[in-house]
C-alpha cells in the first residue's frame, strides 16, 4: 500500500480533453489514479506542471487550493 499526502485532482469536461491536457504536461504516464474517465489524480508537482503547461498555451484552468 502506498499513501500520497499531497496530490492534485484534475477534472475536465470529457476524457478526450483530459488526455490532451495530460499529454501537454507530459504527465500521462504518471497518473496515480483515474476514478472517472474525465478525472485524474496526480502528485502535486505534476498537477502544478499541468496548470503551467495549460497557462503557457493560453488556457486558464480554474484552480482550487
Secondary structure, 3 states (H helix, E strand, C coil): CCCCCCEEEEECCCHHHHHHHHHHCCCHHHCCEEEECCEEEEEHHHHHHHHHHHHHCCCCCCCCC
